[in-house]
Amino acid sequence: MGLGDKISNAAEDAKGKAKEGFGDATDNERMEAEGRAEQAEAEAKKAGENVKDAFKDATGN
């Protein structure tokens, strides 16, 4: 996983957490759900990158 990808995923995760927290504080269920969805998307991207990294390590490429 490249550094740019890691930074992008971390930023997306942080944005999702902030959005979820703001939605919780303001009783905005839609915003909370959007925040959770953004966090899930960031986690999925991280998992995909980890699989690619593991494959590269295993094959020596």
Secondary structure, DSSP 8 states (H G I E B T S, - for coil): --HHHHHHHHHHHHHHHHHHHHHHHTT-HHHHHHHHHHHHHHHHHHHHHHHHHHHHHHHT-
